[in-house]
Amino acid sequence: MQLTQISTGLLFAAAALGAIVSVDVGEDGFVYDPDTITAAPGDQVQFTFYPQNHSVIQAAFDSPCNPMSGGIFSGFVPVDSGKSSQVFAVDIKDTKPIWLYCGQVQHCESGMVAVINPPSGVNNLGTFKSNAKNAKASVPSSGISGGSFISPGSGNSI
């Protein structure tokens, strides 16, 4: 009986950690790869940064390229060559859409946007990207929020 309880507890603990979903930031230009991410509650999205200097910022769908109050912000991550030594990890708590952009000058307006858990219908990544073309990007005035920097492959920080 005790072994069953321990095994069940370990199974629940493993399930609570969820999957790790990797996203490359700027490896192939002004893009997140992938730019459409599906993640379940308990999953962790890990952003790996590439040259030169990019960020991950959360926006509202109707306000692309502008930070959402209390949203995700990685800060700017300068990388001279290769990839960042740490990843920015965001724990997913629900399946609501999370709209993202890079706050570097002209990156968002050039289409460097992404979505975690995209909705169906007209509020899609294509519309968000199209609306970003006419926006003027800004960045949060406060420090890192909505995630943390961890070593690559170190797993979920929940």
DRENTORKOL-3810 file (N, C-alpha, C; in nm, 4 decimals):
REM DRENTORKOL-3810
@n.u->0.0822; n.v->-0.1192; n.w->0.0000; ca.u->0.0000; ca.v->0.0000; ca.w->0.0000; c.u->0.0868; c.v->0.1259; c.w->0.0000
@n.u->0.1900; n.v->0.1275; n.w->0.0823; ca.u->0.2754; ca.v->0.2445; ca.w->0.0886; c.u->0.3472; c.v->0.2673; c.w->-0.0437
@n.u->0.3958; n.v->0.1621; n.w->-0.1070; ca.u->0.4650; ca.v->0.1732; ca.w->-0.2354; c.u->0.3718; c.v->0.2303; c.w->-0.3416
@n.u->0.2460; n.v->0.1893; n.w->-0.3412; ca.u->0.1484; ca.v->0.2417; ca.w->-0.4357; c.u->0.1284; c.v->0.3915; c.w->-0.4149
@n.u->0.1208; n.v->0.4346; n.w->-0.2896; ca.u->0.1034; ca.v->0.5763; ca.w->-0.2608; c.u->0.2241; c.v->0.6564; c.w->-0.3077
@n.u->0.3442; n.v->0.6030; n.w->-0.2865; ca.u->0.4663; ca.v->0.6712; ca.w->-0.3301; c.u->0.4697; c.v->0.6785; c.w->-0.4821
@n.u->0.4406; n.v->0.5675; n.w->-0.5496; ca.u->0.4405; ca.v->0.5647; ca.w->-0.6960; c.u->0.3387; c.v->0.6623; c.w->-0.7526
@n.u->0.2212; n.v->0.6655; n.w->-0.6937; ca.u->0.1174; ca.v->0.7575; ca.w->-0.7391; c.u->0.1608; c.v->0.9021; c.w->-0.7179
@n.u->0.2222; n.v->0.9295; n.w->-0.6031; ca.u->0.2718; ca.v->1.0645; ca.w->-0.5758; c.u->0.3773; c.v->1.1073; c.w->-0.6751
@n.u->0.4689; n.v->1.0185; n.w->-0.7112; ca.u->0.5721; ca.v->1.0502; ca.w->-0.8099; c.u->0.5113; c.v->1.0742; c.w->-0.9471
@n.u->0.4100; n.v->0.9942; n.w->-0.9812; ca.u->0.3423; ca.v->1.0119; ca.w->-1.1086; c.u->0.2771; c.v->1.1496; c.w->-1.1154
@n.u->0.2082; n.v->1.1903; n.w->-1.0088; ca.u->0.1459; ca.v->1.3219; ca.w->-1.0072; c.u->0.2502; c.v->1.4322; c.w->-1.0109
@n.u->0.3602; n.v->1.4156; n.w->-0.9405; ca.u->0.4671; ca.v->1.5169; ca.w->-0.9419; c.u->0.5247; c.v->1.5314; c.w->-1.0813
@n.u->0.5480; n.v->1.4207; n.w->-1.1502; ca.u->0.6014; ca.v->1.4268; ca.w->-1.2865; c.u->0.5019; c.v->1.4931; c.w->-1.3806
@n.u->0.3744; n.v->1.4618; n.w->-1.3654; ca.u->0.2721; ca.v->1.5215; ca.w->-1.4517; c.u->0.2613; c.v->1.6711; c.w->-1.4266
@n.u->0.2787; n.v->1.7135; n.w->-1.3015; ca.u->0.2671; ca.v->1.8551; ca.w->-1.2687; c.u->0.3776; c.v->1.9374; c.w->-1.3334
@n.u->0.4934; n.v->1.8757; n.w->-1.3577; ca.u->0.6041; ca.v->1.9486; ca.w->-1.4178; c.u->0.5785; c.v->1.9815; c.w->-1.5637
@n.u->0.5062; n.v->1.8981; n.w->-1.6331; ca.u->0.4721; ca.v->1.9265; ca.w->-1.7716; c.u->0.5901; c.v->1.9165; c.w->-1.8664
@n.u->0.5658; n.v->1.9590; n.w->-1.9875; ca.u->0.6656; ca.v->1.9522; ca.w->-2.0940; c.u->0.7441; c.v->2.0829; c.w->-2.1028
@n.u->0.8612; n.v->2.0731; n.w->-2.1621; ca.u->0.9398; ca.v->2.1921; ca.w->-2.1925; c.u->0.9238; c.v->2.2191; c.w->-2.3414
@n.u->0.8840; n.v->2.3415; n.w->-2.3743; ca.u->0.8663; ca.v->2.3824; ca.w->-2.5132; c.u->0.9739; c.v->2.4865; c.w->-2.5433
@n.u->1.0579; n.v->2.4582; n.w->-2.6426; ca.u->1.1707; ca.v->2.5470; ca.w->-2.6749; c.u->1.1355; c.v->2.6425; c.w->-2.7885
@n.u->1.1787; n.v->2.7681; n.w->-2.7723; ca.u->1.1578; ca.v->2.8704; ca.w->-2.8743; c.u->1.2906; c.v->2.9428; c.w->-2.8955
@n.u->1.3334; n.v->2.9525; n.w->-3.0212; ca.u->1.4542; ca.v->3.0272; ca.w->-3.0560; c.u->1.4159; c.v->3.1709; c.w->-3.0870
@n.u->1.4898; n.v->3.2644; n.w->-3.0281; ca.u->1.4608; ca.v->3.4070; ca.w->-3.0441; c.u->1.5715; c.v->3.4703; c.w->-3.1272
@n.u->1.5394; n.v->3.5028; n.w->-3.2527; ca.u->1.6329; ca.v->3.5734; ca.w->-3.3387; c.u->1.7392; c.v->3.4880; c.w->-3.4056
@n.u->1.7284; n.v->3.3564; n.w->-3.4015; ca.u->1.8306; ca.v->3.2734; ca.w->-3.4657; c.u->1.8313; c.v->3.2927; c.w->-3.6174
@n.u->1.7137; n.v->3.3072; n.w->-3.6750; ca.u->1.7012; ca.v->3.3230; ca.w->-3.8202; c.u->1.6479; c.v->3.4605; c.w->-3.8581
@n.u->1.6949; n.v->3.5640; n.w->-3.7917; ca.u->1.6486; ca.v->3.6995; ca.w->-3.8202; c.u->1.5466; c.v->3.7453; c.w->-3.7184
@n.u->1.4575; n.v->3.8327; n.w->-3.7606; ca.u->1.3586; ca.v->3.8909; ca.w->-3.6701; c.u->1.2390; c.v->3.7978; c.w->-3.6545
@n.u->1.2625; n.v->3.6806; n.w->-3.5964; ca.u->1.1559; ca.v->3.5822; ca.w->-3.5781; c.u->1.1743; c.v->3.5046; c.w->-3.4477
@n.u->1.0620; n.v->3.4577; n.w->-3.3969; ca.u->1.0590; ca.v->3.3550; ca.w->-3.2930; c.u->1.0352; c.v->3.2243; c.w->-3.3678
@n.u->1.1058; n.v->3.1197; n.w->-3.3317; ca.u->1.0880; ca.v->2.9914; ca.w->-3.4004; c.u->1.0704; c.v->2.8803; c.w->-3.2977
@n.u->0.9466; n.v->2.8285; n.w->-3.2878; ca.u->0.8291; ca.v->2.8614; ca.w->-3.3678; c.u->0.7628; c.v->2.9901; c.w->-3.3193
@n.u->0.6791; n.v->3.0462; n.w->-3.4047; ca.u->0.6067; ca.v->3.1670; ca.w->-3.3648; c.u->0.4665; c.v->3.1358; c.w->-3.3148
@n.u->0.4250; n.v->3.0121; n.w->-3.3284; ca.u->0.2973; ca.v->2.9656; ca.w->-3.2765; c.u->0.3258; c.v->2.8464; c.w->-3.1862
@n.u->0.2969; n.v->2.8632; n.w->-3.0577; ca.u->0.3332; ca.v->2.7642; ca.w->-2.9572; c.u->0.2072; c.v->2.7158; c.w->-2.8881
@n.u->0.1956; n.v->2.5854; n.w->-2.8733; ca.u->0.0857; ca.v->2.5287; ca.w->-2.7956; c.u->0.1464; c.v->2.4710; c.w->-2.6689
@n.u->0.0957; n.v->2.5152; n.w->-2.5549; ca.u->0.1482; ca.v->2.4701; ca.w->-2.4261; c.u->0.0324; c.v->2.4517; c.w->-2.3287
@n.u->0.0371; n.v->2.3431; n.w->-2.2548; ca.u->-0.0666; ca.v->2.3116; ca.w->-2.1571; c.u->-0.0298; c.v->2.3682; c.w->-2.0201
@n.u->-0.1289; n.v->2.3859; n.w->-1.9340; ca.u->-0.0964; ca.v->2.4261; ca.w->-1.7973; c.u->0.0050; c.v->2.3280; c.w->-1.7373
@n.u->0.1078; n.v->2.3820; n.w->-1.6738; ca.u->0.2144; ca.v->2.2991; ca.w->-1.6179; c.u->0.3351; c.v->2.2881; c.w->-1.7094
@n.u->0.3180; n.v->2.3213; n.w->-1.8377; ca.u->0.4318; ca.v->2.3223; ca.w->-1.9304; c.u->0.5166; c.v->2.4462; c.w->-1.9052
@n.u->0.6366; n.v->2.4439; n.w->-1.9569; ca.u->0.7251; ca.v->2.5590; ca.w->-1.9466; c.u->0.7769; c.v->2.5925; c.w->-2.0861
@n.u->0.7652; n.v->2.7185; n.w->-2.1253; ca.u->0.8205; ca.v->2.7647; ca.w->-2.2521; c.u->0.9560; c.v->2.8272; c.w->-2.2211
@n.u->1.0599; n.v->2.7780; n.w->-2.2895; ca.u->1.1960; ca.v->2.8265; ca.w->-2.2682; c.u->1.2449; c.v->2.8977; c.w->-2.3937
@n.u->1.2814; n.v->3.0249; n.w->-2.3784; ca.u->1.3268; ca.v->3.1086; ca.w->-2.4886; c.u->1.4799; c.v->3.1144; c.w->-2.4883
@n.u->1.5407; n.v->3.0723; n.w->-2.5999; ca.u->1.6851; ca.v->3.0797; ca.w->-2.6181; c.u->1.7143; c.v->3.1956; c.w->-2.7119
@n.u->1.8040; n.v->3.2841; n.w->-2.6719; ca.u->1.8322; ca.v->3.4060; ca.w->-2.7473; c.u->1.9570; c.v->3.3909; c.w->-2.8338
@n.u->1.9529; n.v->3.4546; n.w->-2.9506; ca.u->2.0634; ca.v->3.4549; ca.w->-3.0476; c.u->2.0988; c.v->3.6009; c.w->-3.0784
@n.u->2.2158; n.v->3.6230; n.w->-3.1442; ca.u->2.2589; ca.v->3.7608; ca.w->-3.1722; c.u->2.1487; c.v->3.8402; c.w->-3.2447
@n.u->2.1407; n.v->3.9587; n.w->-3.2142; ca.u->2.2281; ca.v->4.0451; ca.w->-3.1387; c.u->2.1668; c.v->4.0782; c.w->-3.0041
@n.u->2.0503; n.v->4.1362; n.w->-3.0025; ca.u->1.9921; ca.v->4.1811; ca.w->-2.8773; c.u->1.8400; c.v->4.1783; c.w->-2.8907
@n.u->1.7775; n.v->4.0793; n.w->-2.8303; ca.u->1.6327; ca.v->4.0613; ca.w->-2.8440; c.u->1.5659; c.v->4.0573; c.w->-2.7069
@n.u->1.4346; n.v->4.0538; n.w->-2.7087; ca.u->1.3566; ca.v->4.0447; ca.w->-2.5853; c.u->1.2287; c.v->3.9663; c.w->-2.6108
@n.u->1.1620; n.v->3.9310; n.w->-2.5027; ca.u->1.0293; ca.v->3.8691; ca.w->-2.5071; c.u->0.9406; c.v->3.9560; c.w->-2.4188
@n.u->0.8365; n.v->4.0139; n.w->-2.4799; ca.u->0.7458; ca.v->4.1038; ca.w->-2.4078; c.u->0.6023; c.v->4.0632; c.w->-2.4393
@n.u->0.5182; n.v->4.0605; n.w->-2.3380; ca.u->0.3773; ca.v->4.0274; ca.w->-2.3576; c.u->0.2979; c.v->4.1525; c.w->-2.3911
@n.u->0.2080; n.v->4.1385; n.w->-2.4882; ca.u->0.1176; ca.v->4.2468; ca.w->-2.5288; c.u->-0.0256; c.v->4.1947; c.w->-2.5273
@n.u->-0.1202; n.v->4.2849; n.w->-2.5280; ca.u->-0.2595; ca.v->4.2479; ca.w->-2.5497; c.u->-0.2802; c.v->4.2346; c.w->-2.7004
@n.u->-0.3731; n.v->4.1512; n.w->-2.7426; ca.u->-0.3967; ca.v->4.1313; ca.w->-2.8856; c.u->-0.4252; c.v->4.2625; c.w->-2.9572
@n.u->-0.5060; n.v->4.3477; n.w->-2.8939; ca.u->-0.5470; ca.v->4.4729; ca.w->-2.9600; c.u->-0.4449; c.v->4.5856; c.w->-2.9442
@n.u->-0.3283; n.v->4.5545; n.w->-2.8878; ca.u->-0.2249; ca.v->4.6557; ca.w->-2.8696; c.u->-0.0862; c.v->4.5967; c.w->-2.8952
@n.u->-0.0634; n.v->4.5491; n.w->-3.0195; ca.u->0.0661; ca.v->4.4867; ca.w->-3.0482; c.u->0.1811; c.v->4.5855; c.w->-3.0294
@n.u->0.2944; n.v->4.5336; n.w->-2.9899; ca.u->0.4177; ca.v->4.6119; ca.w->-2.9730; c.u->0.4146; c.v->4.7044; c.w->-2.8524
@n.u->0.3157; n.v->4.6874; n.w->-2.7654; ca.u->0.3071; ca.v->4.7661; ca.w->-2.6432; c.u->0.2939; c.v->4.6705; c.w->-2.5247
@n.u->0.3742; n.v->4.6920; n.w->-2.4203; ca.u->0.3737; ca.v->4.5972; ca.w->-2.3086; c.u->0.2411; c.v->4.5950; c.w->-2.2335
@n.u->0.2021; n.v->4.4752; n.w->-2.1954; ca.u->0.0820; ca.v->4.4578; ca.w->-2.1150; c.u->0.1213; c.v->4.4771; c.w->-1.9684
@n.u->0.0445; n.v->4.5551; n.w->-1.8979; ca.u->0.0719; ca.v->4.5799; ca.w->-1.7568; c.u->0.0778; c.v->4.4473; c.w->-1.6809
@n.u->0.1869; n.v->4.4258; n.w->-1.6087; ca.u->0.2028; ca.v->4.3027; ca.w->-1.5311; c.u->0.2353; c.v->4.1810; c.w->-1.6152
@n.u->0.2667; n.v->4.2006; n.w->-1.7434; ca.u->0.2921; ca.v->4.0882; ca.w->-1.8334; c.u->0.4359; c.v->4.0392; c.w->-1.8306
@n.u->0.4659; n.v->3.9526; n.w->-1.9217; ca.u->0.5978; ca.v->3.8909; ca.w->-1.9354; c.u->0.6969; c.v->3.9919; c.w->-1.9931
@n.u->0.8171; n.v->3.9950; n.w->-1.9358; ca.u->0.9253; ca.v->4.0775; ca.w->-1.9906; c.u->1.0586; c.v->4.0129; c.w->-1.9541
@n.u->1.1347; n.v->3.9766; n.w->-2.0563; ca.u->1.2647; ca.v->3.9125; ca.w->-2.0345; c.u->1.3762; c.v->4.0127; c.w->-2.0122
@n.u->1.3488; n.v->4.1393; n.w->-2.0417; ca.u->1.4582; ca.v->4.2346; ca.w->-2.0511; c.u->1.5269; c.v->4.2108; c.w->-2.1848
@n.u->1.6235; n.v->4.2938; n.w->-2.2184; ca.u->1.6990; ca.v->4.2729; ca.w->-2.3421; c.u->1.8134; c.v->4.1769; c.w->-2.3133
@n.u->1.8345; n.v->4.0844; n.w->-2.4056; ca.u->1.9361; ca.v->3.9814; ca.w->-2.3860; c.u->2.0383; c.v->3.9934; c.w->-2.4984
@n.u->2.1490; n.v->4.0634; n.w->-2.4723; ca.u->2.2523; ca.v->4.0770; ca.w->-2.5755; c.u->2.3334; c.v->3.9477; c.w->-2.5898
@n.u->2.3533; n.v->3.9060; n.w->-2.7136; ca.u->2.4329; ca.v->3.7869; ca.w->-2.7431; c.u->2.5271; c.v->3.8232; c.w->-2.8569
@n.u->2.6576; n.v->3.8079; n.w->-2.8355; ca.u->2.7564; ca.v->3.8415; ca.w->-2.9387; c.u->2.7637; c.v->3.7352; c.w->-3.0475
@n.u->2.7661; n.v->3.6084; n.w->-3.0074; ca.u->2.7712; ca.v->3.4982; ca.w->-3.1037; c.u->2.7125; c.v->3.3735; c.w->-3.0395
@n.u->2.6733; n.v->3.2795; n.w->-3.1218; ca.u->2.6146; ca.v->3.1562; ca.w->-3.0688; c.u->2.4783; c.v->3.1813; c.w->-3.0100
@n.u->2.4557; n.v->3.1252; n.w->-2.8913; ca.u->2.3265; ca.v->3.1434; ca.w->-2.8252; c.u->2.3490; c.v->3.1804; c.w->-2.6792
@n.u->2.2447; n.v->3.2292; n.w->-2.6167; ca.u->2.2530; ca.v->3.2734; ca.w->-2.4776; c.u->2.2914; c.v->3.1574; c.w->-2.3861
@n.u->2.3625; n.v->3.1899; n.w->-2.2800; ca.u->2.4056; ca.v->3.0867; ca.w->-2.1857; c.u->2.2917; c.v->3.0428; c.w->-2.0938
@n.u->2.1876; n.v->3.1240; n.w->-2.0834; ca.u->2.0694; ca.v->3.0893; ca.w->-2.0062; c.u->1.9453; c.v->3.1096; c.w->-2.0918
@n.u->1.8376; n.v->3.0429; n.w->-2.0558; ca.u->1.7104; ca.v->3.0586; ca.w->-2.1261; c.u->1.6134; c.v->3.1318; c.w->-2.0348
@n.u->1.5205; n.v->3.2032; n.w->-2.0966; ca.u->1.4144; ca.v->3.2699; ca.w->-2.0220; c.u->1.2975; c.v->3.1729; c.w->-2.0166
@n.u->1.2618; n.v->3.1291; n.w->-1.8962; ca.u->1.1594; ca.v->3.0266; ca.w->-1.8774; c.u->1.0295; c.v->3.0874; c.w->-1.8274
@n.u->0.9203; n.v->3.0541; n.w->-1.8954; ca.u->0.7872; ca.v->3.1025; ca.w->-1.8583; c.u->0.6996; c.v->2.9809; c.w->-1.8293
@n.u->0.6488; n.v->2.9737; n.w->-1.7071; ca.u->0.5596; ca.v->2.8649; ca.w->-1.6689; c.u->0.4179; c.v->2.8970; c.w->-1.7157
@n.u->0.3562; n.v->2.8018; n.w->-1.7823; ca.u->0.2214; ca.v->2.8206; ca.w->-1.8362; c.u->0.1192; c.v->2.7766; c.w->-1.7323
@n.u->0.0288; n.v->2.8664; n.w->-1.6994; ca.u->-0.0690; ca.v->2.8400; ca.w->-1.5938; c.u->-0.2080; c.v->2.8048; c.w->-1.6467
@n.u->-0.2391; n.v->2.8459; n.w->-1.7711; ca.u->-0.3703; ca.v->2.8170; ca.w->-1.8290; c.u->-0.3562; c.v->2.8158; c.w->-1.9815
@n.u->-0.4662; n.v->2.8038; n.w->-2.0513; ca.u->-0.4604; ca.v->2.7963; ca.w->-2.1981; c.u->-0.5014; c.v->2.9265; c.w->-2.2668
@n.u->-0.5072; n.v->3.0361; n.w->-2.1918; ca.u->-0.5391; ca.v->3.1651; ca.w->-2.2529; c.u->-0.4257; c.v->3.2070; c.w->-2.3468
@n.u->-0.4582; n.v->3.2741; n.w->-2.4572; ca.u->-0.3534; ca.v->3.3200; ca.w->-2.5493; c.u->-0.2578; c.v->3.4184; c.w->-2.4817
@n.u->-0.1305; n.v->3.4052; n.w->-2.5137; ca.u->-0.0279; ca.v->3.4973; ca.w->-2.4671; c.u->0.0400; c.v->3.5526; c.w->-2.5923
@n.u->0.0224; n.v->3.6823; n.w->-2.6180; ca.u->0.0767; ca.v->3.7493; ca.w->-2.7363; c.u->0.2128; c.v->3.8084; c.w->-2.6996
@n.u->0.3127; n.v->3.7854; n.w->-2.7836; ca.u->0.4504; ca.v->3.8261; ca.w->-2.7544; c.u->0.5111; c.v->3.9061; c.w->-2.8682
@n.u->0.6105; n.v->3.9880; n.w->-2.8343; ca.u->0.6852; ca.v->4.0620; ca.w->-2.9361; c.u->0.8244; c.v->4.0939; c.w->-2.8841
@n.u->0.9122; n.v->4.1317; n.w->-2.9759; ca.u->1.0457; ca.v->4.1784; ca.w->-2.9410; c.u->1.0427; c.v->4.3306; c.w->-2.9387
@n.u->1.0962; n.v->4.3898; n.w->-2.8327; ca.u->1.0923; ca.v->4.5343; ca.w->-2.8157; c.u->1.2104; c.v->4.6090; c.w->-2.8756
@n.u->1.3021; n.v->4.5369; n.w->-2.9380; ca.u->1.4153; ca.v->4.6049; ca.w->-3.0013; c.u->1.3618; c.v->4.6927; c.w->-3.1156
@n.u->1.4289; n.v->4.8024; n.w->-3.1431; ca.u->1.3849; ca.v->4.8989; ca.w->-3.2439; c.u->1.3530; c.v->4.8290; c.w->-3.3768
@n.u->1.2306; n.v->4.8464; n.w->-3.4234; ca.u->1.1783; ca.v->4.7959; ca.w->-3.5511; c.u->1.1618; c.v->4.6438; c.w->-3.5591
@n.u->1.1890; n.v->4.5679; n.w->-3.4544; ca.u->1.1724; ca.v->4.4227; ca.w->-3.4617; c.u->1.0248; c.v->4.3833; c.w->-3.4629
@n.u->0.9460; n.v->4.4378; n.w->-3.3701; ca.u->0.8035; ca.v->4.4053; ca.w->-3.3662; c.u->0.7351; c.v->4.4490; c.w->-3.4954
@n.u->0.7640; n.v->4.5704; n.w->-3.5374; ca.u->0.7016; ca.v->4.6238; ca.w->-3.6592; c.u->0.7413; c.v->4.5429; c.w->-3.7830
@n.u->0.8557; n.v->4.4756; n.w->-3.7749; ca.u->0.9028; ca.v->4.3909; ca.w->-3.8856; c.u->0.8471; c.v->4.2490; c.w->-3.8776
@n.u->0.7625; n.v->4.2241; n.w->-3.7783; ca.u->0.6964; ca.v->4.0939; ca.w->-3.7692; c.u->0.7533; c.v->3.9995; c.w->-3.6661
@n.u->0.8402; n.v->4.0471; n.w->-3.5767; ca.u->0.8951; ca.v->3.9594; ca.w->-3.4729; c.u->0.7954; c.v->3.9499; c.w->-3.3584
@n.u->0.6937; n.v->3.8654; n.w->-3.3807; ca.u->0.5857; ca.v->3.8432; ca.w->-3.2852; c.u->0.5584; c.v->3.6931; c.w->-3.2753
@n.u->0.4896; n.v->3.6545; n.w->-3.1692; ca.u->0.4562; ca.v->3.5130; ca.w->-3.1491; c.u->0.3321; c.v->3.5047; c.w->-3.0608
@n.u->0.2769; n.v->3.3846; n.w->-3.0530; ca.u->0.1623; ca.v->3.3612; ca.w->-2.9647; c.u->0.1757; c.v->3.2226; c.w->-2.9019
@n.u->0.1479; n.v->3.2183; n.w->-2.7730; ca.u->0.1345; ca.v->3.0917; ca.w->-2.7018; c.u->-0.0145; c.v->3.0658; c.w->-2.6892
@n.u->-0.0584; n.v->2.9478; n.w->-2.7296; ca.u->-0.1988; ca.v->2.9060; ca.w->-2.7262; c.u->-0.2888; c.v->2.9990; c.w->-2.8079
@n.u->-0.2693; n.v->2.9990; n.w->-2.9398; ca.u->-0.3481; ca.v->3.0875; ca.w->-3.0261; c.u->-0.4964; c.v->3.0508; c.w->-3.0258
@n.u->-0.5810; n.v->3.1526; n.w->-3.0282; ca.u->-0.7245; ca.v->3.1255; ca.w->-3.0392; c.u->-0.7595; c.v->3.0964; c.w->-3.1849
@n.u->-0.8770; n.v->3.0408; n.w->-3.2047; ca.u->-0.9233; ca.v->3.0230; ca.w->-3.3422; c.u->-0.9998; c.v->3.1483; c.w->-3.3819
@n.u->-1.0188; n.v->3.1681; n.w->-3.5096; ca.u->-1.0946; ca.v->3.2835; ca.w->-3.5563; c.u->-1.0059; c.v->3.3956; c.w->-3.6057
@n.u->-1.0616; n.v->3.5156; n.w->-3.6091; ca.u->-0.9924; ca.v->3.6302; ca.w->-3.6685; c.u->-0.8816; c.v->3.6861; c.w->-3.5793
@n.u->-0.8878; n.v->3.6605; n.w->-3.4489; ca.u->-0.7822; ca.v->3.7067; ca.w->-3.3589; c.u->-0.6665; c.v->3.6070; c.w->-3.3628
@n.u->-0.5988; n.v->3.6020; n.w->-3.4773; ca.u->-0.4918; ca.v->3.5050; ca.w->-3.4954; c.u->-0.3571; c.v->3.5749; c.w->-3.5111
@n.u->-0.2515; n.v->3.4964; n.w->-3.5231; ca.u->-0.1179; ca.v->3.5538; ca.w->-3.5327; c.u->-0.1014; c.v->3.6398; c.w->-3.6576
@n.u->-0.1618; n.v->3.6001; n.w->-3.7683; ca.u->-0.1529; ca.v->3.6807; ca.w->-3.8902; c.u->-0.2088; c.v->3.8205; c.w->-3.8715
@n.u->-0.3229; n.v->3.8306; n.w->-3.8044; ca.u->-0.3837; ca.v->3.9614; ca.w->-3.7773; c.u->-0.2967; c.v->4.0417; c.w->-3.6803
@n.u->-0.2458; n.v->3.9758; n.w->-3.5771; ca.u->-0.1589; ca.v->4.0425; ca.w->-3.4791; c.u->-0.0339; c.v->4.0968; c.w->-3.5483
@n.u->0.0262; n.v->4.0151; n.w->-3.6346; ca.u->0.1469; ca.v->4.0558; ca.w->-3.7079; c.u->0.1169; c.v->4.1716; c.w->-3.8027
@n.u->0.0037; n.v->4.1657; n.w->-3.8707; ca.u->-0.0361; ca.v->4.2726; ca.w->-3.9625; c.u->-0.0574; c.v->4.4038; c.w->-3.8868
@n.u->-0.1234; n.v->4.3956; n.w->-3.7713; ca.u->-0.1471; ca.v->4.5153; ca.w->-3.6909; c.u->-0.0173; c.v->4.5706; c.w->-3.6322
@n.u->0.0807; n.v->4.4848; n.w->-3.6088; ca.u->0.2094; ca.v->4.5283; ca.w->-3.5536; c.u->0.2855; c.v->4.6173; c.w->-3.6523
@n.u->0.2626; n.v->4.5979; n.w->-3.7807; ca.u->0.3336; ca.v->4.6777; ca.w->-3.8824; c.u->0.3110; c.v->4.8274; c.w->-3.8638
@n.u->0.1931; n.v->4.8642; n.w->-3.8145; ca.u->0.1577; ca.v->5.0052; ca.w->-3.7982; c.u->0.1732; c.v->5.0543; c.w->-3.6544
@n.u->0.2264; n.v->4.9695; n.w->-3.5676; ca.u->0.2433; ca.v->5.0075; ca.w->-3.4276; c.u->0.3811; c.v->5.0703; c.w->-3.4061
@n.u->0.3977; n.v->5.1320; n.w->-3.2939; ca.u->0.5279; ca.v->5.1838; ca.w->-3.2530; c.u->0.5639; c.v->5.1122; c.w->-3.1242
@n.u->0.6679; n.v->5.0296; n.w->-3.1296; ca.u->0.7039; ca.v->4.9461; ca.w->-3.0152; c.u->0.7524; c.v->5.0269; c.w->-2.8966
@n.u->0.7164; n.v->4.9787; n.w->-2.7800; ca.u->0.7688; ca.v->5.0333; ca.w->-2.6549; c.u->0.8013; c.v->4.9161; c.w->-2.5630
@n.u->0.8727; n.v->4.9450; n.w->-2.4571; ca.u->0.9141; ca.v->4.8397; ca.w->-2.3644; c.u->0.8710; c.v->4.8759; c.w->-2.2229
@n.u->0.8563; n.v->4.7749; n.w->-2.1371; ca.u->0.8197; ca.v->4.8037; ca.w->-1.9976; c.u->0.9270; c.v->4.8883; c.w->-1.9289
@n.u->0.8852; n.v->4.9669; n.w->-1.8328; ca.u->0.9803; ca.v->5.0498; ca.w->-1.7591; c.u->1.0402; c.v->4.9745; c.w->-1.6412
@n.u->0.9796; n.v->4.8605; n.w->-1.6059; ca.u->1.0301; ca.v->4.7834; ca.w->-1.4923; c.u->1.1125; c.v->4.6645; c.w->-1.5409
@n.u->1.1711; n.v->4.5937; n.w->-1.4468; ca.u->1.2604; ca.v->4.4823; ca.w->-1.4775; c.u->1.1898; c.v->4.3552; c.w->-1.5207
@n.u->1.2630; n.v->4.2479; n.w->-1.5200; ca.u->1.2166; ca.v->4.1168; ca.w->-1.5646; c.u->1.0913; c.v->4.0758; c.w->-1.4873
@n.u->0.9924; n.v->4.0217; n.w->-1.5617; ca.u->0.8696; ca.v->3.9751; ca.w->-1.4972; c.u->0.8078; c.v->3.8612; c.w->-1.5762
@n.u->0.7302; n.v->3.7786; n.w->-1.5083; ca.u->0.6561; ca.v->3.6722; ca.w->-1.5731; c.u->0.7377; c.v->3.5497; c.w->-1.6097
@n.u->0.8636; n.v->3.5465; n.w->-1.5717; ca.u->0.9511; ca.v->3.4333; ca.w->-1.6013; c.u->1.0830; c.v->3.4517; c.w->-1.5301
@n.u->1.1742; n.v->3.3599; n.w->-1.5546; ca.u->1.3059; ca.v->3.3697; ca.w->-1.4913; c.u->1.4107; c.v->3.3075; c.w->-1.5829
@n.u->1.5357; n.v->3.3447; n.w->-1.5610; ca.u->1.6458; ca.v->3.2873; ca.w->-1.6376; c.u->1.6985; c.v->3.1646; c.w->-1.5656
@n.u->1.7123; n.v->3.0549; n.w->-1.6416; ca.u->1.7615; ca.v->2.9287; ca.w->-1.5879; c.u->1.8626; c.v->2.8706; c.w->-1.6863
@n.u->1.9350; n.v->2.7687; n.w->-1.6440; ca.u->2.0273; ca.v->2.6985; ca.w->-1.7329; c.u->1.9490; c.v->2.6185; c.w->-1.8342
@n.u->1.9926; n.v->2.6132; n.w->-1.9608; ca.u->1.9210; ca.v->2.5357; ca.w->-2.0624; c.u->1.9069; c.v->2.3887; c.w->-2.0191
@n.u->1.7885; n.v->2.3340; n.w->-2.0414; ca.u->1.7640; ca.v->2.1933; ca.w->-2.0121; c.u->1.7520; c.v->2.1610; c.w->-1.8646
@n.u->1.7472; n.v->2.2625; n.w->-1.7787; ca.u->1.7385; ca.v->2.2341; ca.w->-1.6355; c.u->1.5975; c.v->2.1975; c.w->-1.5925
@n.u->1.5051; n.v->2.2000; n.w->-1.6841; ca.u->1.3696; ca.v->2.1548; ca.w->-1.6530; c.u->1.2804; c.v->2.2650; c.w->-1.6036
@n.u->1.1650; n.v->2.2232; n.w->-1.5641; ca.u->1.0598; ca.v->2.3133; ca.w->-1.5221; c.u->1.0891; c.v->2.3699; c.w->-1.3848
@n.u->1.0686; n.v->2.4983; n.w->-1.3652; ca.u->1.0995; ca.v->2.5624; ca.w->-1.2380; c.u->0.9768; c.v->2.5728; c.w->-1.1476
@n.u->0.8704; n.v->2.5005; n.w->-1.1784; ca.u->0.7498; ca.v->2.5073; ca.w->-1.0964; c.u->0.7789; c.v->2.4498; c.w->-0.9590
END
